[in-house]
Amino acid sequence: MSSKFAAPWRAARSSPGFQPIFNLDTGRVVGYEALARWQHPSRGQIPPDVFIPIAEQSDAILEIDETILEKSCRTASLWPQDASIAVNLSTVQFNRSELLVAKVKAILERTGFDPRRLYLEITESMLMEDTPRTRSAIAELVALAEGGRARVAAS
């Protein structure tokens, strides 16, 4: 299956699915979480627990993550202005933080998506890695968030 991630179609076959996020007090949908989906040309939909580990090993996850973030922002820009989108950042993407903030900014500019509606989710395990790279990546994302550009949440 890992050979199936060969360019150019690997990211084109990935797309976000959207899971609603409800306000429990009102029962109202307040946003959505983008969930990575991958459509194989002959095998159909491949579950994330199968394709994500393979994509992470082949670095295809970087292109898939970027595609999911951009498609999510484009789609969410058509929703009501008070609906947010939460997008997970992969460990591989997070560990390549030198490009992460620039890519997020570029996607927001290309899509015209209001950055105040974007939540970037990182896992607790990413927070637990106390390395200079992790601290730097978190600081950059927090600075991006404080600039009114996006929000960062642990999931």
C-alpha positions as MATLAB code, in Angstrom:
seq = 'MSSKFAAPWRAARSSPGFQPIFNLDTGRVVGYEALARWQHPSRGQIPPDVFIPIAEQSDAILEIDETILEKSCRTASLWPQDASIAVNLSTVQFNRSELLVAKVKAILERTGFDPRRLYLEITESMLMEDTPRTRSAIAELVALAEGGRARVAAS';
ca = [
       0.000    0.000    0.000;
       2.859    2.453    0.721;
       3.798    2.531   -2.963;
       0.290    3.854   -3.619;
       1.303    7.176   -2.050;
       3.494    7.977   -5.032;
       2.889   11.461   -6.431;
       0.965   13.111   -7.983;
      -2.437   11.832   -6.905;
      -1.866   10.986   -3.236;
      -3.027   14.363   -1.918;
      -5.688   14.816   -4.573;
      -7.355   11.659   -3.231;
      -7.311   12.942    0.326;
     -10.173   15.080    1.494;
     -11.708   16.255    4.736;
     -14.824   14.804    6.246;
     -16.557   17.106    8.715;
     -17.788   16.078   12.155;
     -20.062   18.627   13.826;
     -19.124   20.237   17.142;
     -22.163   21.082   19.259;
     -22.706   23.598   22.018;
     -24.160   21.303   24.682;
     -26.126   24.115   26.310;
     -27.962   25.135   23.152;
     -27.688   21.997   21.024;
     -26.516   24.255   18.198;
     -23.673   23.334   15.807;
     -20.853   25.824   16.458;
     -18.217   24.331   14.201;
     -16.747   21.210   12.685;
     -13.696   19.052   13.074;
     -11.982   18.156    9.815;
     -11.214   14.447    9.611;
      -8.803   13.124    6.981;
     -10.298   10.768    4.413;
      -8.484    8.996    1.610;
     -10.108    7.481   -1.451;
      -8.116    4.728   -3.144;
      -8.910    4.440   -6.877;
      -9.676    0.705   -6.740;
     -10.093   -0.135   -3.031;
     -12.442    2.699   -2.152;
     -12.262    4.578    1.127;
      -9.236    3.632    3.247;
      -9.670    4.161    7.016;
      -7.417    6.792    8.640;
      -5.928    4.223   11.023;
      -4.578    2.429    7.934;
      -3.418    5.250    5.653;
      -2.118    7.812    8.172;
       0.692    5.621    9.614;
       1.760    4.711    6.073;
       1.610    8.342    4.984;
       3.682    9.369    8.013;
       6.379    6.829    7.136;
       6.597    8.058    3.546;
       6.338   11.787    4.393;
       3.228   11.915    2.192;
       1.474   13.093    5.351;
       2.944   16.570    4.833;
       1.166   16.982    1.505;
      -1.999   15.328    2.823;
      -2.064   17.586    5.911;
      -1.636   20.685    3.770;
      -4.376   19.516    1.407;
      -6.767   18.801    4.297;
      -6.086   22.204    5.863;
      -6.600   24.086    2.590;
      -9.738   22.158    1.549;
     -11.152   22.603    5.061;
     -10.580   26.364    5.033;
     -12.087   26.670    1.535;
     -15.171   24.687    2.524;
     -15.600   26.414    5.889;
     -15.404   29.826    4.241;
     -18.858   29.040    2.763;
     -20.387   28.305    6.183;
     -22.034   30.824    8.529;
     -19.493   33.289    9.917;
     -19.823   31.971   13.466;
     -18.912   28.357   12.531;
     -15.330   27.335   13.246;
     -13.156   24.556   11.826;
     -10.723   22.434   13.845;
      -7.889   20.771   11.941;
      -5.432   18.298   13.432;
      -1.715   18.748   12.872;
       0.231   15.516   12.430;
       3.333   14.843   14.494;
       5.411   14.823   11.300;
       4.029   18.208   10.242;
       4.533   19.602   13.727;
       8.126   18.359   13.808;
       8.801   20.273   10.582;
       7.700   23.447   12.289;
      10.115   25.650   10.373;
       7.590   25.589    7.515;
       4.373   25.077    9.457;
       3.507   28.664   10.371;
       4.367   29.946    6.899;
       2.164   27.260    5.319;
      -0.762   28.047    7.613;
      -0.454   31.770    6.833;
      -0.245   31.065    3.085;
      -3.335   28.833    3.172;
      -5.298   31.459    5.081;
      -4.297   34.081    2.516;
      -5.115   31.832   -0.495;
      -8.507   30.815    0.848;
      -9.483   34.138    2.403;
     -10.608   32.173    5.468;
     -11.036   34.207    8.649;
      -8.201   32.942   10.872;
     -10.217   33.581   14.027;
     -12.428   30.663   12.951;
      -9.513   28.207   12.697;
      -8.440   25.880   15.494;
      -5.191   23.977   14.990;
      -5.204   20.865   17.139;
      -2.067   19.247   18.470;
      -1.931   16.084   20.541;
      -0.908   15.925   24.173;
       2.050   13.755   23.144;
       3.359   16.655   21.038;
       3.131   18.892   24.091;
       4.939   16.310   26.203;
       7.975   16.318   23.911;
      10.078   18.908   25.644;
      12.592   19.638   22.898;
      13.812   22.963   21.530;
      11.976   22.252   18.267;
       8.706   21.514   20.097;
       9.003   24.630   22.254;
       9.797   26.715   19.182;
       6.847   25.300   17.216;
       4.443   25.912   20.092;
       5.774   29.465   20.540;
       5.300   30.187   16.818;
       1.762   28.812   16.833;
       0.906   30.749   19.987;
       2.321   33.920   18.388;
       0.201   33.215   15.323;
      -2.833   32.776   17.568;
      -2.108   35.914   19.592;
      -1.852   37.859   16.362;
      -5.494   37.004   15.772;
      -4.470   34.550   13.085;
      -5.526   31.162   14.452;
      -6.157   29.275   17.672;
      -4.188   26.354   19.065;
      -5.820   23.583   21.111;
      -4.592   20.313   22.588;
      -6.736   17.298   21.763;
];
